[in-house]
Amino acid sequence: MMDLEGRRVILSGGASGIGRATGQLIAERGGRVVALDVDREAGADLERAASAAGHDLAFVGTDVSDADEVAPGVERALALLGGVD
């Protein structure tokens, strides 16, 4: 298995389904994750659950199908992570 300790990841579609499971797995294995998603309620739930589990996973509400939201969402994610790996 790939070593994910300390890896910084931006994940689109991260609030539910496969995206949520992927973000949780990366965080469980020591990665730092910022999940972008249009579903702000599910994203807030994900962030609360990750925090309660002691994982480094943040949520940024972003509709990646809207070009005007992508750059600000990614910029916020990069600011939280300090870059990506």
N, C-alpha and C positions, 0 to 999 in steps of 0.2 A: 504494500500500500504506500502511496506517495506520502511523504512527510509534509504535513500542512501546518505545523507549528509556526506561528508568527506570520504566516502568509496573509497578504491583504487582498481581498476579493470584493469586487462589485458584481452583484447578481441582479439581473433584471427578472421580473416576474417572480420575485422571491417571497411573496406573502402567502402563497397557497400552492398546493399540489407538489409537483416535482421540484419546482423552484424553492419552495419552503423546505422540503426534505433535504435538498442539496445544501442550502444555507446552514441548516441545523447540523448536518453531518460535518461540514467544513469547520463550523464553530466548535463542535464537540471534539474535533481532532486538533484544536488549538489555533485554528485560523481566525483571522479578524474579517468579519463580513459586514458589508452594507448592502441591504436588500432594497431594491427599487421596485415599486409596484403602484398601480393606480388604486388598489383597494386599501385605503388608509386604515380602515377598521381592522382588517386582517393583519396589516402590517404592524399596527400598534400592539395587537395581541401577540404577534410573533416576537416583537421586541421585549414585551413584558415577560414572556415565557423564557426567552434566552437569558434575560437578566436574572430571573429567579434561579436558573440553572447554573449561573456563573459564567455564561458564555459571552464572548465579545461579538455581539451581533446588533447592529443598529438598523433602523428603517428610515428611508427617505421617500415620502409620497411623491411619485413621479409617473406620469402617463407617457411611457416611451413611444406610444403611437402619435404623440403630439410633439412635433419638432421643437416647439417653443419651450417645452418642459425638459427636454433631454439634457441640454447643456447645464442648466442650473442644478438639476438633479445629480449629474455626474460631478460637477464642481463641489457640491455639498458633500458627496460621498468621498471625494479625494481629500477634502479638508478634514473629514473625520478620520480617514485612514492614514493620511500623510503620503499617499501614493498607492500604487498597486504592484503586485508581483506577477 
